[in-house]
């Protein structure tokens, strides 16, 4: 049976596409779906009587708890145990970084084969900042970003900071600031705790950074942030490690940026999951094929297509010296703090993006924005 694997339009998927093309005997293909349509396509297939595709890429702890709790994904452990010895050897499960493997697990069951792990890396221009006394890579606190950005702010042609603050990105862009401040989404009893004083202060601090940014930073997504790095228009720029390769390897190195890490970055691992709504034989064929093409060789290719590998063996001294962001990517994985693995988070996750953005653009105060999300979260949870 021909196998179809769906995924979003992310550069890391190019590495898998090439691996599949090199193995025509597996009869498997990758079908890319534009990001705005991806969630709806995924959910439609998982809710069908039988999935029209055999595997799908899922962003770890963001969607996995919800999908696993609903029984929409098949646990991989039994299938991996029954895979051929050859497939298990090619996959080399013990090589996956433990923090990455943990994000592919829910309720003590493995659900995803990880392909790339995309977290915050802070790029800075060496002509403005010397962090040589902070180690390699340097750690830069979110609490000092305002002062650092102010030092390098030269509008209208050069800015101290560029934030990925489009409505589709802003919540995760804010998370390193929230985590370092000690903020949280749920309290110790599992109740939404979004409008607490720590969260509000962290959002106020984040919103104040707009004074050091390009006027359109509230519309900046991956493409705009990449362009800011390519043209050197901002002294400090945070983006995903998985966006680094297309920026740094396509053409001349961009304006002598160096890579640093936040004390408490956020990260999301994307991995391939198997729909529960298909025949067991189809599931086994799919996992066997994926294990053959998602081993160390493909992980090394992810460095070159995206920049965010998930295996220890990819972080060799030679690779760390060759790719200027890779040490920060590995340090980020060691520090990253995920969102709570709570299937209820999806009920109000979209509100967090919308209302954090409203606070950033001045449409609402940070307190009013988070209070609104708090009320919506409580109402959504009361209905389940």
C-alpha positions in Angstrom: 0.0 0.0 0.0 1.3 3.5 -0.9 1.8 5.6 2.2 1.1 9.3 2.5 2.6 11.5 5.3 1.2 15.0 5.8 3.2 17.9 7.2 3.3 21.7 7.3 5.5 23.9 5.0 8.5 23.9 7.3 12.1 23.6 5.9 12.9 20.6 8.1 10.4 18.5 6.1 12.7 18.9 3.1 15.2 16.5 4.8 12.5 13.9 5.2 11.3 14.4 1.6 14.8 13.7 0.3 15.1 10.7 2.5 11.8 9.3 1.2 12.9 10.0 -2.4 16.0 7.9 -1.8 13.9 5.0 -0.7 11.4 4.3 -3.5 11.0 0.8 -2.2 9.1 2.1 0.8 6.4 3.6 -1.5 5.9 6.6 0.7 5.4 10.3 -0.1 5.3 13.5 1.8 2.3 15.8 1.2 2.9 19.4 2.3 -0.1 21.4 3.5 0.1 25.2 4.0 0.3 26.1 7.7 -3.1 28.1 7.8 -4.9 25.0 6.6 -2.9 22.4 8.5 -4.8 22.0 11.8 -8.2 21.7 10.0 -6.8 19.1 7.6 -5.3 17.1 10.4 -8.4 17.1 12.5 -10.7 16.2 9.6 -8.5 13.2 8.8 -8.3 12.0 12.5 -12.1 12.3 12.8 -12.9 10.3 9.6 -14.0 6.7 9.6 -10.6 5.9 8.2 -7.7 8.4 7.9 -7.0 9.3 4.2 -3.2 9.5 5.1 -1.1 7.2 7.2 1.0 9.6 9.3 1.0 13.3 10.3 3.4 15.7 11.8 2.3 17.1 15.1 3.8 19.8 17.3 4.6 17.9 20.5 3.2 19.2 23.7 1.1 21.8 22.0 -1.4 19.4 20.3 -0.3 16.0 21.5 -2.1 15.9 24.9 -5.4 16.8 23.3 -5.1 14.3 20.5 -3.8 11.5 22.7 -6.4 12.1 25.3 -9.1 11.8 22.7 -7.7 8.5 21.4 -7.0 10.0 18.0 -3.4 8.8 17.8 -2.0 5.3 18.1 0.7 4.6 20.8 3.9 3.8 19.0 5.6 1.5 21.6 3.9 -1.8 20.6 4.5 -1.0 16.9 8.1 -0.1 17.3 8.7 -3.3 19.3 7.2 -5.3 16.4 9.2 -3.4 13.7 11.9 -5.3 11.9 15.3 -5.5 13.5 16.7 -3.6 10.5 14.2 -0.8 11.0 15.0 -0.5 14.7 18.7 -0.4 14.0 18.3 2.3 11.3 16.2 4.4 13.7 18.5 4.2 16.7 16.0 5.4 19.3 18.6 5.8 22.0 20.2 8.6 20.1 17.3 11.0 20.5 17.9 13.7 23.1 16.0 12.8 26.2 14.2 16.2 26.5 13.0 15.7 22.9 11.9 12.2 23.5 10.0 13.3 26.6 8.0 15.8 24.6 6.9 13.0 22.2 5.3 11.2 25.2 2.0 11.6 26.9 0.7 9.6 29.9 3.8 7.3 29.7 3.2 6.3 26.1 5.2 7.4 23.1 3.2 8.9 20.3 5.6 10.7 18.0 8.9 10.1 16.1 10.7 13.4 16.3 12.1 15.2 13.3 13.0 18.7 14.5 12.7 20.7 17.6 12.1 24.4 17.2 12.9 26.8 20.1 14.0 30.3 20.8 17.5 31.5 19.9 18.5 35.1 20.4 20.7 36.5 17.6 22.8 39.6 18.4 25.1 41.9 16.4 28.6 41.7 17.6 29.3 45.3 16.9 27.0 46.4 19.6 27.5 43.7 22.3 30.4 41.8 23.8 29.2 38.7 25.7 32.5 36.9 25.6 32.6 36.7 29.4 29.3 34.7 29.5 30.5 31.4 28.0 29.5 29.8 24.7 26.7 30.3 23.9 26.0 33.3 26.1 22.9 33.4 28.2 21.0 36.7 28.0 18.2 37.4 30.4 14.9 38.7 29.2 15.1 41.3 32.1 18.1 43.0 30.3 16.6 43.0 26.8 15.2 46.6 27.2 18.5 48.1 28.3 20.5 46.2 25.6 18.0 47.2 22.9 18.0 50.8 24.0 21.8 50.9 23.6 21.6 49.9 19.9 18.4 51.7 18.9 18.9 54.0 15.9 15.5 54.6 14.2 14.2 55.0 11.6 16.7 52.7 9.8 18.1 50.6 12.6 16.4 49.3 15.6 17.5 47.8 18.9 15.1 44.8 18.7 12.8 43.0 16.4 10.0 40.9 18.0 8.1 38.1 16.2 4.9 39.7 17.4 2.4 38.9 14.7 -0.9 37.6 16.1 0.0 34.1 14.8 3.3 34.1 16.7 3.1 36.5 19.7 2.1 34.2 22.5 5.1 31.9 22.0 7.4 34.9 21.4 6.3 36.1 24.9 6.9 32.8 26.7 10.6 33.2 27.5 9.7 36.5 29.3 6.8 34.8 31.1 8.8 31.7 32.1 11.7 33.7 33.4 9.4 36.0 35.4 7.9 32.9 37.1 4.6 33.0 35.3 2.2 30.1 34.7 -0.9 29.0 32.8 -2.5 26.7 35.4 -2.3 26.9 39.2 -1.3 24.0 41.4 -4.8 22.7 41.4 -5.0 22.7 37.6 -7.2 25.8 37.3 -6.5 28.5 34.7 -4.3 31.1 36.3 -3.7 33.5 33.5 -4.4 37.0 35.0 -2.2 36.6 38.0 0.1 39.6 38.9 3.3 37.9 37.7 1.8 37.2 34.3 0.4 40.7 34.0 3.8 42.3 34.9 5.6 40.0 32.4 3.2 41.1 29.7 3.6 44.7 30.6 7.4 44.3 30.3 7.1 42.5 26.9 4.7 45.2 25.5 7.1 48.0 26.6 9.7 46.5 24.3 7.8 47.7 21.3 9.4 51.1 21.8 12.7 49.6 20.6 11.3 47.8 17.6 10.4 48.5 14.0 6.9 50.1 13.7 5.5 47.0 12.0 6.9 44.4 14.5 3.3 43.6 15.5 3.0 42.0 12.0 6.4 40.2 12.0 6.3 36.4 11.5 9.1 34.1 10.4 9.6 35.8 7.0 9.9 39.3 8.4 12.2 38.2 11.2 14.4 36.4 8.7 14.6 39.5 6.6 15.5 41.6 9.6 18.5 39.3 10.2 19.5 39.2 6.6 19.6 43.0 6.3 21.0 43.6 9.8 18.2 46.1 10.6 17.9 45.1 14.3 20.6 44.5 16.9 18.7 41.8 18.8 16.4 39.3 17.1 14.8 36.2 18.5 13.7 33.4 16.2 13.4 29.6 16.0 16.4 27.5 15.7 14.6 25.8 12.9 14.7 29.0 10.8 18.5 29.4 11.2 19.7 27.3 8.3 17.8 29.0 5.6 19.0 32.4 6.9 22.7 31.5 7.5 23.4 29.0 4.7 21.6 30.7 1.8 24.2 33.2 0.6 26.6 35.4 2.5 26.6 35.2 6.4 24.2 37.8 7.6 25.9 40.9 9.2 28.0 39.1 11.9 25.2 37.9 14.1 26.0 35.6 17.0 23.7 33.2 18.8 22.7 33.3 22.4 20.0 31.6 24.6 17.4 32.8 27.0 17.4 31.5 30.6 14.0 29.8 30.1 13.3 29.5 26.3 10.2 27.7 24.9 10.5 24.9 22.5 8.2 22.6 20.4 9.2 19.3 19.0 7.5 18.2 15.7 7.2 14.5 15.2 5.3 12.0 13.1 2.3 10.4 14.7 0.1 7.5 13.5 -3.7 8.0 13.2 -5.7 5.5 15.4 -8.4 5.3 12.7 -6.7 2.9 10.3 -6.0 -0.8 10.1 -3.3 -2.2 12.3 -1.4 -3.6 9.3 -1.3 -0.1 7.8 0.0 1.4 11.0 2.8 -1.2 11.2 3.8 -0.6 7.6 4.0 3.1 8.2 6.0 3.0 11.4 8.4 0.6 9.8 8.9 2.9 6.9 9.3 6.0 9.1 11.9 4.3 11.3 14.0 3.6 8.2 14.1 7.2 7.0 14.1 9.2 10.3 17.4 8.0 11.7 20.7 9.8 12.2 21.4 10.5 8.6 18.1 12.4 8.1 18.7 14.3 11.4 22.1 15.5 10.1 20.3 16.7 7.0 17.8 18.7 9.2 20.8 20.8 10.3 21.3 21.9 6.7 17.6 22.4 5.7 16.3 23.9 9.0 18.9 24.0 11.7 17.2 22.1 14.6 18.2 18.4 14.9 16.9 16.1 17.6 19.7 13.6 18.1 22.9 13.7 20.2 25.0 12.3 17.4 24.3 15.4 15.2 25.9 17.8 17.7 29.5 16.8 16.9 32.4 19.2 17.5 32.8 19.6 13.8 29.1 20.5 13.3 29.1 22.9 16.3 32.1 24.7 14.8 30.6 24.8 11.3 27.1 26.0 12.0 27.1 29.3 14.0 23.7 28.7 15.7 24.0 25.0 16.6 25.6 25.4 20.1 22.8 27.7 21.0 20.2 25.2 19.7 21.6 22.5 21.9 21.8 24.8 24.9 18.2 25.8 24.2 17.1 22.2 24.3 18.7 21.8 27.7 16.9 24.8 29.1 13.6 24.8 27.3 10.4 24.8 29.3 7.3 23.5 27.4 3.7 24.4 28.0 1.7 22.3 30.4 0.9 18.9 29.0 -2.8 19.5 29.6 -5.4 18.5 27.0 -7.6 21.4 28.1 -5.1 24.0 27.0 -6.3 23.8 23.4 -9.7 25.2 24.5 -8.2 28.7 25.1 -4.8 28.6 23.4 -6.1 30.7 20.5 -7.4 33.4 23.0 -3.9 33.7 24.4 -2.5 34.6 21.0 -5.4 37.1 20.2 -5.4 38.9 23.5 -1.7 39.1 24.0 -1.6 40.7 20.6 -4.3 43.2 21.6 -2.3 44.2 24.6 0.9 44.6 22.5 -0.8 46.8 20.0 -2.4 49.0 22.7 -6.0 47.9 22.0 -6.2 46.7 25.6 -4.1 46.9 28.7 -2.1 43.8 29.6 -4.3 43.3 32.7 -7.5 43.6 30.8 -6.3 41.3 28.0 -5.2 38.5 30.4 -8.4 38.9 32.5 -10.4 38.4 29.3 -8.5 35.2 28.6 -9.0 34.0 32.2 -12.7 34.4 31.9 -12.9 32.7 28.6 -10.7 29.8 29.8 -12.9 29.3 32.9 -16.1 29.4 30.7 -14.6 26.9 28.2 -13.5 24.5 31.0 -16.9 24.7 32.7 -18.5 23.3 29.5 -16.6 20.0 29.5 
